[in-house]
C-alpha cells in the first residue's frame, strides 16, 4: 500500500512542484498497533495537517480537545468542555457577524462518527486515505481545478471558514474542494501563508485525479511557453496567426 501511495505522492509533488508533501487524512474505528498515537497538545485540529507532512500518527477526540470547531465538523465525540467551548465560540462568531444562525446548516459536518483520525504523509499512509490535502498556490490550483473538471465533469467548490470543513465536504460528497482557509487556520499553520490555499482530493478515486494532474501540468508547461512566445512576438510588432506561432514554437 505504501508503495502505491508513494508513487501517487511523488507524481503529485513533481507535477505540481509542491512545497509541502501531500497529506493523507484517514478515518478509522480502530488503529493498527504500528501507528503511534499523537503526543502533546495541539491548538487546533488543522495543525495536524502541517505535522503530518513529516510524521504519521493517530488521534482521537481527546487530541482535538482545544478545537471545538474541528470536533464539530469532524463529528467526533465531544466532551462537555468541548460542547461549552463550541457554544462560547459560536456566540463570539455571532456577535461579530462572522457566523450567523443561518450559516450553520451550510457548514459541512462529517456524516459518520469516527473514533480516530490518522494523519500521515501520503507517501507513507498506513491506511486508505479518506481525503488527501495539498497546500497550493494559484497556479497549482489552476491545474487541480482543470483536473477536477475532467474527472468529475464539474468545477470544485471554493470554501471559506472554517478551513476544517473541507474535510467533511469531500468525505460526504466524494468530490474535490478548494478551501481558502480561515483566519484560525492561518494563525495555527505556518505553511498556510497569505499566498496559498488548501485543495482536498477524495482518496477513493485518487489515481484518476493524479493521472489528469500529471497530464495537465505538462500541458500547462508547454502552453505557457507558447503564450510567452506569442506575447513577445506581438510586443515586437508582429501579428502572428496561431499557425505561425506554432511554427515558431516548434522551431
Rosetta silent file (secondary structure, phi, psi, omega in degrees, C-alpha in Angstrom):
SEQUENCE: XXXXXXXXXXXXXXXXXXXXXXXXXXXXXXXXXXXXXXXXXXXXXXXXXXXXXXXXXXXXXXXXXXXXXXXXXXXXXXXXXXXXXXXXXXXXXXXXXXXXXXXXXXXXXXXXXXXXXXXXXXXXXXXXXXXXXXXXXXXXXXXXXXXXXXXXXXXXXXXXXXXXXXXXXXXXXXXXXXXXXXXXXXXXXXXXXXXXXXXXXXXXXXXXXXXXXXXXXXXXXXXXXXXXXXXXXXXXXXXXXXXXXXXXXXX
SCORE:     score description
SCORE:     0.000 S_00000001
   1 L     0.000  -42.772 -177.950    0.000    0.000    0.000 S_00000001
   2 H   -63.351  -38.436  179.754    2.770    2.433    0.893 S_00000001
   3 H   -63.484  -39.485  178.853    4.498    1.880   -2.463 S_00000001
   4 H   -62.413  -49.542 -179.131    1.217    2.646   -4.273 S_00000001
   5 H   -71.568  -28.606  176.607    0.638    5.864   -2.338 S_00000001
   6 H   -63.496  -40.927  178.315    4.322    6.742   -2.574 S_00000001
   7 H   -64.840  -43.440  179.101    4.069    6.723   -6.368 S_00000001
   8 H   -64.280  -42.207  179.467    0.964    8.899   -6.305 S_00000001
   9 H   -63.098  -41.680  179.375    2.584   11.303   -3.829 S_00000001
  10 H   -63.670  -40.739  179.725    5.716   11.557   -5.970 S_00000001
  11 H   -66.535  -42.332  177.289    3.664   12.313   -9.072 S_00000001
  12 H   -60.929  -47.670 -176.372    1.665   14.987   -7.264 S_00000001
  13 H   -63.729  -43.004 -176.935    4.777   16.598   -5.800 S_00000001
  14 H   -75.917  -39.638 -178.449    6.721   16.609   -9.062 S_00000001
  15 H   -67.408  -41.952 -176.427    3.824   17.602  -11.347 S_00000001
  16 H   -94.366   -9.386 -175.715    2.648   20.454   -9.140 S_00000001
  17 L    55.552   55.243 -176.135    6.050   21.348   -7.672 S_00000001
  18 L   -71.203  141.708  175.516    4.582   21.233   -4.171 S_00000001
  19 L   -82.268  -31.326  177.471    6.371   22.962   -1.302 S_00000001
  20 L  -120.251  138.308  179.062    4.792   20.594    1.258 S_00000001
  21 L   -60.328  151.459  175.425    4.217   16.873    0.657 S_00000001
  22 L   -61.054  143.764 -177.465    0.618   15.710    0.201 S_00000001
  23 E  -114.376  134.185  177.243   -1.037   14.713    3.475 S_00000001
  24 E   -95.973  132.642  174.756   -3.382   11.764    3.953 S_00000001
  25 E  -115.119  116.902 -173.549   -6.346   12.088    6.335 S_00000001
  26 E  -120.796  136.584  178.335   -7.763    8.680    7.268 S_00000001
  27 E  -108.370  134.047 -177.149  -10.820    7.838    9.364 S_00000001
  28 E  -153.332  154.487  176.095  -10.974    4.583   11.285 S_00000001
  29 L   -94.166  -12.110  176.615  -12.678    2.959   14.269 S_00000001
  30 L  -143.023  141.993 -176.309   -9.528    1.027   15.225 S_00000001
  31 L  -106.543  123.287  175.430   -5.872    1.974   14.995 S_00000001
  32 L   -57.002  147.110 -177.236   -3.262   -0.627   13.998 S_00000001
  33 L   -60.604  -24.327 -177.754   -0.551   -1.124   16.627 S_00000001
  34 L   -73.208  -12.555 -177.516    2.075    0.068   14.156 S_00000001
  35 L   -98.022  118.630 -178.964    0.638    3.598   14.139 S_00000001
  36 L   -72.317  151.516  175.204    1.797    5.735   17.090 S_00000001
  37 E   -76.646  151.390  175.890   -0.618    7.922   18.990 S_00000001
  38 L   -66.963  141.823  178.195   -0.240   11.670   18.766 S_00000001
  39 L  -119.286  149.210  179.791    1.666   13.173   21.672 S_00000001
  40 L    85.412  174.690 -178.788    1.439   16.659   23.112 S_00000001
  41 L   -99.551  143.951  176.393   -1.241   19.295   22.773 S_00000001
  42 L  -118.865  133.913 -177.421   -2.353   20.869   19.509 S_00000001
  43 L   -68.871  -21.073 -179.959   -4.038   24.299   19.463 S_00000001
  44 L  -160.804  152.090 -179.150   -6.344   23.243   16.623 S_00000001
  45 L   -61.845  -31.954 -179.695   -7.140   20.163   14.576 S_00000001
  46 L   -64.528  -22.107  178.957   -5.923   21.818   11.383 S_00000001
  47 H   -62.762  -27.445  177.783   -2.419   21.935   12.873 S_00000001
  48 H   -60.595  -28.228 -179.761   -2.278   18.161   12.364 S_00000001
  49 H   -64.049  -34.631  177.923   -2.231   18.828    8.614 S_00000001
  50 H   -77.978  -43.941 -179.230    1.154   20.501    8.931 S_00000001
  51 H   -61.684  -32.898 -176.089    2.574   17.998   11.415 S_00000001
  52 L   -76.781   -3.531  175.093    1.526   15.102    9.155 S_00000001
  53 L   -69.586  -20.191 -176.678    3.750   16.311    6.337 S_00000001
  54 L  -129.786    0.502 -176.449    6.651   14.685    8.206 S_00000001
  55 L  -150.394  152.716  176.358    5.076   12.200   10.649 S_00000001
  56 L  -109.774  131.296 -178.495    2.389    9.535   10.910 S_00000001
  57 E  -159.204  157.875  178.914    0.148    9.494   13.990 S_00000001
  58 E  -108.060  144.119  177.930   -3.330    8.622   15.218 S_00000001
  59 E  -127.378  157.700  171.221   -5.675   10.981   17.036 S_00000001
  60 L  -126.420 -177.838 -178.704   -8.915   10.649   18.951 S_00000001
  61 H   -56.933  -35.139 -178.322  -11.389   13.255   20.095 S_00000001
  62 H   -62.542  -32.353  179.608   -9.221   13.999   23.139 S_00000001
  63 H   -71.210  -18.937  178.444   -6.346   15.106   20.885 S_00000001
  64 H   -97.854   16.728 -169.572   -8.713   17.682   19.355 S_00000001
  65 L   -56.725  -31.195 -176.687   -9.695   18.923   22.813 S_00000001
  66 L   -89.990    5.474 -175.545   -8.650   22.530   22.186 S_00000001
  67 L  -128.989   80.130 -178.274  -10.523   22.737   18.880 S_00000001
  68 H   -63.112  -31.501  179.598  -14.278   22.581   19.430 S_00000001
  69 H   -68.140  -43.036  178.210  -14.910   23.671   15.838 S_00000001
  70 H   -65.116  -39.015  175.757  -12.822   20.814   14.465 S_00000001
  71 H   -60.627  -40.081  179.930  -14.582   18.329   16.750 S_00000001
  72 H   -66.403  -51.546 -176.283  -17.881   19.652   15.395 S_00000001
  73 H   -67.414  -31.865 -179.356  -17.008   19.498   11.670 S_00000001
  74 L   -89.490    1.647  176.964  -15.354   16.068   12.028 S_00000001
  75 L    54.361   40.060  175.652  -18.309   14.775   14.066 S_00000001
  76 L   -81.419  159.575  179.945  -16.029   13.466   16.815 S_00000001
  77 L   -68.034  114.315 -176.237  -17.458   12.559   20.216 S_00000001
  78 L   -84.757  147.968  171.414  -17.429   15.854   22.133 S_00000001
  79 L   -86.646  164.266  175.623  -16.683   16.189   25.815 S_00000001
  80 H   -55.866  -38.237  179.871  -18.827   18.507   27.957 S_00000001
  81 H   -65.282  -38.918  178.696  -15.944   21.001   27.954 S_00000001
  82 H   -67.834  -35.673  176.665  -15.784   20.921   24.162 S_00000001
  83 H   -63.962  -40.957  177.350  -19.516   21.476   23.939 S_00000001
  84 H   -64.513  -44.388  177.944  -19.168   24.509   26.180 S_00000001
  85 H   -59.157  -41.324 -179.672  -16.261   25.787   24.075 S_00000001
  86 H   -62.290  -45.894 -179.982  -18.326   25.327   20.904 S_00000001
  87 H   -64.456  -39.415  178.596  -21.237   27.327   22.287 S_00000001
  88 H   -65.478  -41.451  179.352  -18.891   30.051   23.522 S_00000001
  89 H   -64.654  -44.587 -179.783  -17.154   30.198   20.145 S_00000001
  90 H   -63.412  -33.060  177.042  -20.440   30.373   18.251 S_00000001
  91 H   -65.022  -45.233  178.350  -21.588   33.227   20.477 S_00000001
  92 H   -62.278  -45.252 -179.696  -18.457   35.224   19.693 S_00000001
  93 H   -60.019  -40.043  179.572  -18.804   34.406   15.989 S_00000001
  94 H   -67.429  -42.292  179.226  -22.422   35.528   16.083 S_00000001
  95 H   -61.092  -32.853 -179.628  -21.629   38.761   17.900 S_00000001
  96 H   -85.084   -8.785 -174.035  -19.054   39.548   15.225 S_00000001
  97 L    73.586   17.327 -177.334  -21.379   38.617   12.383 S_00000001
  98 L   -79.586  -44.106  174.800  -18.787   36.012   11.388 S_00000001
  99 L  -133.583  117.909  178.741  -21.144   33.015   11.601 S_00000001
 100 L   -97.537  164.465  176.664  -24.877   33.614   11.805 S_00000001
 101 H   -55.545  -31.165  179.357  -27.535   31.032   12.723 S_00000001
 102 H   -71.725  -22.704 -179.518  -28.405   30.882    9.027 S_00000001
 103 H   -76.669  -32.268 -170.739  -24.811   29.940    8.191 S_00000001
 104 H   -54.591  -45.424 -179.716  -24.612   26.883   10.454 S_00000001
 105 L   -64.883  -15.735 -178.211  -26.621   24.471    8.269 S_00000001
 106 L   -89.555   -8.590  179.604  -24.317   25.350    5.353 S_00000001
 107 L   -87.819  119.274 -176.938  -21.144   24.264    7.172 S_00000001
 108 L   -63.158  140.616  174.817  -20.355   20.621    6.298 S_00000001
 109 L  -127.756  134.787 -178.065  -20.230   18.096    9.138 S_00000001
 110 L   -53.940  132.063 -175.364  -18.898   14.582    8.631 S_00000001
 111 L   -69.961  -30.838  179.030  -21.816   12.221    8.030 S_00000001
 112 L  -101.045  168.492  177.089  -20.257    9.382   10.051 S_00000001
 113 L  -116.833   96.014 -179.775  -18.795    9.472   13.571 S_00000001
 114 L   -78.207  155.793  175.476  -15.233    8.089   13.510 S_00000001
 115 L   -88.665  -28.628 -176.619  -13.370    7.096   16.639 S_00000001
 116 E  -140.873  151.045  170.537   -9.962    8.038   15.275 S_00000001
 117 E  -121.373  123.244  178.952   -8.363   10.225   12.641 S_00000001
 118 E  -103.820  131.141  179.000   -4.990    9.076   11.334 S_00000001
 119 E  -115.691  142.968 -178.857   -2.716   11.636    9.691 S_00000001
 120 E  -163.771  156.780  166.177    0.329   10.811    7.574 S_00000001
 121 E   -60.187  136.374 -178.491    2.402   11.913    4.619 S_00000001
 122 H   -53.075  -39.020 -177.804    0.544   10.423    1.653 S_00000001
 123 H   -60.804  -23.498 -177.143    3.701    8.596    0.591 S_00000001
 124 H  -117.260   16.429 -173.583    3.699    6.691    3.892 S_00000001
 125 L   -59.462  122.472 -179.382   -0.036    6.393    4.511 S_00000001
 126 L   -82.413  -12.347 -179.546   -0.698    3.205    6.504 S_00000001
 127 L  -130.591  165.515  176.277   -4.433    3.314    5.714 S_00000001
 128 L   -69.272  121.690 -177.665   -6.567    4.199    2.727 S_00000001
 129 L   -67.847  139.901  169.804   -6.930    7.983    2.824 S_00000001
 130 L   -80.573  -38.410 -178.965  -10.385    9.460    3.032 S_00000001
 131 E  -140.107  143.188  172.798   -9.005   12.827    1.927 S_00000001
 132 E  -115.028  124.115 -176.423   -5.665   13.982    0.530 S_00000001
 133 E  -103.615  135.539  177.544   -4.739   17.564    1.388 S_00000001
 134 E  -125.724  136.499  172.269   -2.472   19.791   -0.680 S_00000001
 135 E   -95.090  117.617 -168.138   -1.127   23.246    0.190 S_00000001
 136 E  -136.282  154.240  173.340   -1.177   25.084   -3.120 S_00000001
 137 L   -95.841 -174.879 -174.640   -0.745   28.454   -4.763 S_00000001
 138 H   -65.268  -39.369 -179.132   -2.947   29.907   -7.500 S_00000001
 139 H   -66.569  -40.590  176.977   -1.029   28.304  -10.378 S_00000001
 140 H   -67.355  -37.231  176.980   -1.181   24.875   -8.747 S_00000001
 141 H   -63.772  -34.499  176.686   -4.878   25.400   -8.016 S_00000001
 142 H   -57.498  -50.625 -178.991   -5.405   26.128  -11.698 S_00000001
 143 H   -64.146  -42.767  178.642   -4.070   22.700  -12.677 S_00000001
 144 H   -62.181  -42.540 -179.852   -6.001   20.974   -9.910 S_00000001
 145 H   -63.948  -39.820  177.738   -9.234   22.708  -10.914 S_00000001
 146 H   -64.963  -39.972  179.223   -8.758   21.654  -14.529 S_00000001
 147 H   -65.594  -43.223  179.204   -8.121   18.061  -13.437 S_00000001
 148 H   -61.828  -41.770  179.898  -11.204   18.019  -11.209 S_00000001
 149 H   -60.218  -37.973 -179.644  -13.352   19.347  -14.065 S_00000001
 150 H   -75.080  -37.654 -178.559  -12.192   16.473  -16.275 S_00000001
 151 H   -75.901  -40.916 -172.292  -12.569   13.752  -13.636 S_00000001
 152 H  -102.934  -10.768 -174.755  -15.864   14.950  -12.139 S_00000001
 153 L    60.574   32.425  174.935  -17.410   16.880  -15.033 S_00000001
 154 L  -161.222  165.871  179.672  -17.892   19.824  -12.697 S_00000001
 155 L   -90.647  146.586  178.319  -15.854   22.524  -11.010 S_00000001
 156 L   -72.134  137.734  176.980  -14.605   22.202   -7.441 S_00000001
 157 E   -70.523  150.703  174.440  -16.340   24.495   -4.942 S_00000001
 158 E  -105.340  121.749 -172.728  -14.296   27.204   -3.227 S_00000001
 159 E  -112.686  152.026  173.165  -14.947   27.254    0.528 S_00000001
 160 L  -109.095 -142.910 -174.024  -14.257   29.705    3.314 S_00000001
 161 L   -64.377  148.897  -12.105  -14.452   29.341    7.099 S_00000001
 162 L   -82.188  152.934 -178.101  -13.872   27.069    8.798 S_00000001
 163 L   -58.782  -36.198 -176.731  -10.954   25.520    6.930 S_00000001
 164 L   -65.636  -16.504  179.843  -11.562   22.135    8.583 S_00000001
 165 H   -68.296  -15.050  178.324  -14.990   21.927    6.899 S_00000001
 166 H   -66.084  -27.365  179.591  -13.249   20.986    3.648 S_00000001
 167 H   -66.807  -55.511  176.442  -12.647   17.501    5.092 S_00000001
 168 H   -63.854  -30.832  177.114  -16.345   16.596    5.621 S_00000001
 169 H   -56.893  -48.085 -178.143  -17.208   18.371    2.371 S_00000001
 170 H   -73.883  -40.831  179.804  -15.001   15.963    0.419 S_00000001
 171 H   -63.721  -42.533 -175.951  -15.821   12.922    2.543 S_00000001
 172 H   -73.053  -32.856 -174.968  -19.569   13.444    2.305 S_00000001
 173 H  -100.022  -21.271 -174.395  -19.697   14.198   -1.421 S_00000001
 174 L    71.017   19.213 -178.294  -16.822   12.118   -2.761 S_00000001
 175 L  -128.795  154.227 -176.152  -15.762   15.189   -4.749 S_00000001
 176 L   -70.924  161.168  177.653  -12.810   17.550   -4.549 S_00000001
 177 E  -154.036  149.458  173.576  -12.954   21.009   -2.992 S_00000001
 178 E  -101.347  133.249  173.109  -10.799   24.097   -2.605 S_00000001
 179 E  -115.507  126.837  175.917  -10.573   25.750    0.800 S_00000001
 180 L   -81.487    4.151  178.123   -9.386   29.317    1.059 S_00000001
 181 L    83.073 -164.859  174.504   -8.726   28.581    4.711 S_00000001
 182 L  -152.870  168.392 -176.693   -9.890   30.707    7.607 S_00000001
 183 H   -63.468  -31.974  178.116   -8.239   33.207    9.928 S_00000001
 184 H   -66.610  -50.287  179.631   -7.837   30.496   12.577 S_00000001
 185 H   -60.376  -36.229 -179.564   -6.083   28.029   10.283 S_00000001
 186 H   -72.011  -20.371  174.547   -3.825   30.805    9.006 S_00000001
 187 H   -81.677  -36.230 -173.968   -2.858   31.550   12.605 S_00000001
 188 H   -89.038  -21.059 -176.667   -2.181   27.929   13.553 S_00000001
 189 L  -108.270  118.195  177.283   -0.488   26.730   10.351 S_00000001
 190 L   -65.445  -32.816 -175.971    2.900   28.145    9.438 S_00000001
 191 L   -77.649  -16.080 -177.264    2.575   26.740    5.916 S_00000001
 192 L   -90.441   70.280  179.829   -0.778   28.430    5.278 S_00000001
 193 L   -79.513  173.848 -172.832    0.646   31.786    4.271 S_00000001
 194 L   -63.882  -20.244 -176.082   -1.341   34.516    2.538 S_00000001
 195 L   -97.414    8.886 -179.632   -0.367   33.317   -0.950 S_00000001
 196 L  -130.807  165.448  176.801   -1.583   29.718   -0.604 S_00000001
 197 E  -139.444 -171.647 -178.850   -4.796   27.776   -0.030 S_00000001
 198 E  -117.917  135.329  175.218   -5.831   24.162    0.548 S_00000001
 199 E  -121.601  128.233 -175.867   -7.012   21.726   -2.089 S_00000001
 200 E  -116.290  128.527  179.250   -8.625   18.484   -0.946 S_00000001
 201 E  -112.626  141.618  175.771   -8.994   15.392   -3.129 S_00000001
 202 E   -69.689  134.022 -178.387  -11.094   12.327   -2.291 S_00000001
 203 H   -69.889  -24.867 -173.456   -8.886    9.351   -1.545 S_00000001
 204 H   -63.067  -32.998 -176.401  -11.277    6.830   -3.089 S_00000001
 205 H  -123.154   33.886 -170.361  -10.518    7.876   -6.681 S_00000001
 206 H   -60.383  -40.883 -175.942   -7.108    9.418   -6.141 S_00000001
 207 H   -59.708  -36.788 -179.695   -5.330    7.706   -9.048 S_00000001
 208 H   -65.604  -40.602  177.105   -7.747    9.212  -11.579 S_00000001
 209 H   -65.122  -44.315 -177.149   -7.073   12.713  -10.292 S_00000001
 210 H   -62.498  -40.185  179.923   -3.315   12.170  -10.240 S_00000001
 211 H   -61.063  -44.329  179.805   -3.299   10.923  -13.831 S_00000001
 212 H   -72.563  -34.827  177.836   -5.073   14.046  -15.058 S_00000001
 213 H   -61.380  -45.530 -179.971   -2.991   16.338  -12.851 S_00000001
 214 H   -61.735  -45.199 -178.904    0.229   14.979  -14.350 S_00000001
 215 H   -65.833  -42.107 -177.464   -1.083   15.357  -17.911 S_00000001
 216 H   -73.930  -30.886  175.661   -2.455   18.851  -17.352 S_00000001
 217 H   -64.223  -41.705  178.233    0.680   20.050  -15.573 S_00000001
 218 H   -66.813  -42.955  179.167    2.711   19.050  -18.622 S_00000001
 219 H   -62.219  -43.091  178.653    0.191   20.657  -20.986 S_00000001
 220 H   -62.830  -37.450  179.448    0.200   23.894  -18.990 S_00000001
 221 H   -63.551  -45.330  179.721    4.003   23.981  -19.062 S_00000001
 222 H   -65.973  -47.352 -176.767    4.104   23.638  -22.854 S_00000001
 223 H   -67.353  -31.015  176.642    1.270   26.083  -23.463 S_00000001
 224 H   -62.661  -41.269  177.858    2.785   28.682  -21.137 S_00000001
 225 H   -64.360  -41.091  178.184    5.930   28.720  -23.271 S_00000001
 226 H   -60.769  -46.254 -178.140    3.787   29.056  -26.411 S_00000001
 227 H   -67.982  -35.945  177.130    1.849   32.010  -24.988 S_00000001
 228 H   -65.436  -37.545  177.104    5.019   33.755  -23.807 S_00000001
 229 H   -63.677  -44.651  178.464    6.436   33.407  -27.322 S_00000001
 230 H   -63.061  -39.432  178.989    3.280   34.936  -28.813 S_00000001
 231 H   -61.203  -44.242 -179.559    3.386   37.769  -26.304 S_00000001
 232 H   -63.951  -41.527 -179.525    6.988   38.572  -27.268 S_00000001
 233 H   -65.199  -42.367  179.680    6.195   38.495  -30.983 S_00000001
 234 H   -67.368  -39.616  178.359    3.181   40.803  -30.586 S_00000001
 235 H   -63.381  -27.620  179.417    5.171   43.159  -28.378 S_00000001
 236 L   -84.898    0.722  176.286    7.790   43.318  -31.149 S_00000001
 237 L   105.312   -4.004 -179.511    5.140   44.457  -33.641 S_00000001
 238 L   -81.024  161.566  176.336    4.193   41.146  -35.280 S_00000001
 239 L  -131.458   67.279 -172.127    0.629   39.906  -35.731 S_00000001
 240 L   -73.522  144.425  169.017    1.128   36.140  -35.957 S_00000001
 241 L   -76.660  168.780  176.783   -1.629   33.664  -36.655 S_00000001
 242 H   -60.580  -41.499 -179.611   -1.863   30.613  -34.418 S_00000001
 243 H   -61.553  -41.267  179.004   -0.336   28.522  -37.198 S_00000001
 244 H   -66.683  -38.393  178.306    2.597   30.944  -37.492 S_00000001
 245 H   -67.561  -38.169  178.041    3.108   30.916  -33.712 S_00000001
 246 H   -64.141  -39.827  178.717    3.017   27.131  -33.674 S_00000001
 247 H   -64.129  -44.579  178.137    5.630   27.014  -36.402 S_00000001
 248 H   -65.470  -36.952  179.353    7.859   29.428  -34.493 S_00000001
 249 H   -66.969  -40.667  179.777    7.293   27.481  -31.289 S_00000001
 250 H   -67.591  -29.122 -179.964    8.208   24.227  -32.988 S_00000001
 251 L   -72.508    0.000    0.000   11.384   25.749  -34.371 S_00000001
